[in-house]
């Protein structure tokens, strides 16, 4: 070790860059955090990265869905309402489809090992 160190050009704070990310405090259900930790462990990554990726997928899916011009969306909504399906039912179905798409993507990224088909003796 040196007797003296030169800190004249040193900067305070974290060493790692946090460009493009913001630190926040958020309250999540215990079950959500546990599920994220389990996925993170099987993927070999951090649970916060898992949560971030899931949120990104859900938001990007919604952005993709919302790319249609407003007039077409309004016409579709009116068509749905005229057929007796409420907007809340359509929104609930949309959320289920987004969740299903995320689960399918997770399964494609981390497929389950194939079960061995051994013949009974």
VEXMI-498928 format. One record per residue (C-alpha): x, y, z. Coordinates in steps of 0.001 Angstrom, whole numbers, plus 524288, in hexadecimal, padded with zeros to 5 digits. Each point is the difference from the previous one (the first is absolute). Layout:
BEGIN
XYZ
...
% end
This chain:
BEGIN
800008000080000
803F480DDC7FD85
802558097680B11
7F78C80A1B7F8E9
7F5967FF6F7F571
7FC2F80B0B7F6C0
7F1478020F8000B
8005080D467F946
7F90B7FAB67F3D0
7F6FB7F6D780752
7F133800D17FF2E
7F6597FD1F80AD4
7F56A7F5E77FE70
7FE5E7F2D07F9D3
80A7B7FACB7F6FD
7F6A57F9367F6B1
7F8DC8086D7F628
7F151800EA8017B
7FCFC806827F300
7F2467FCE67FB95
7FBA57FB5180D68
7F9F5806E980B99
800207FB4580E0B
7F24B7FF8F805D5
7F9347FA3980BC2
7F44E7F77D7FCD6
7F72D7F74280804
7FD727F2B17F9CE
7F89D7F424804C8
8085E7F5D2806CD
7FB477F5E47F61B
804A28088D7F4B0
80D868019D805D5
801197F16E8031E
7FBF37FC4B7F225
809E2809A87FA6C
80AB67FA77808B5
7FCD97F2207FB9E
8007F803F87F1A1
80C858078280267
806667F46E806A0
7FC907F6D97F4CD
804A080A1A7F602
80C6A803608077E
7FCD680E7F8010F
7FAE78099780A1A
7F1BD800B1803DA
7FF5F80EAC7FD75
804707FD8D7F201
7F5197F5E57FEA8
7F5D9809AB804EC
8056680A917F6FB
7FF7B7F6F07F433
7F2147FBA5802FC
7FB8380E1180170
806E2803A67F358
7F96A7F4B27F8CB
7F299803B580520
801B080E567FCAE
805C27FD667F288
7F4C27F6A97FD1B
7F66580AB680394
8075C80A137F7EB
7FFB47F6D37F45F
7F1757FE14801D4
7FDB080EA780111
80684803327F2F2
7F30D7FFCF7F88B
7FA9D80D6B7FC7E
7F5DA8052F80994
7F4DE7FF927F62D
801DD7F1657FDA5
800A97FD7380EAD
7F37B8079180254
7F9207F87D7F51E
8046C7F30D805EF
7FB6E8044780D80
7F2AE803ED7FACB
7FEFF7F3107F8D5
8033B7F8A980C87
7F629807E8807DE
7F5537FDCF7F5EB
802277F15580120
7FD8E8007380EB2
80DEF7FE8C8051A
8045780A47809B7
80C9D8079A7FEF9
804577FAAB80D34
7FE5D7F2087FAE8
8084E803457F420
80A678065A8089B
800167F43C80924
8019F7F6EB7F460
80AFF808837FACF
8072C7FF0980D0B
7FE637F13580008
8056D7FF3C7F238
80BAE80873803AD
802AF7F73580BB5
7FEAC7F3EF7F767
80960805AA7F5FA
809E3802B780ACF
7FEAD7F22580534
801997FA427F25D
80C1D808497FDF6
805847FB6880D0F
7FD897F1DF7FC3F
8069D801E57F2D3
80BDD8064680666
800EF7F5DA80AF4
7F99E7F3747FB0F
7FD557F514809B0
808A17F3F57FE9B
7F9917F5237F83C
7F9F77F53880835
805D97F29D7FDB6
7F6767F6287FA92
8042B7F34480611
7F7DF7F3ED7FD92
7F9FF7F96680BE6
806827F349803B6
% end
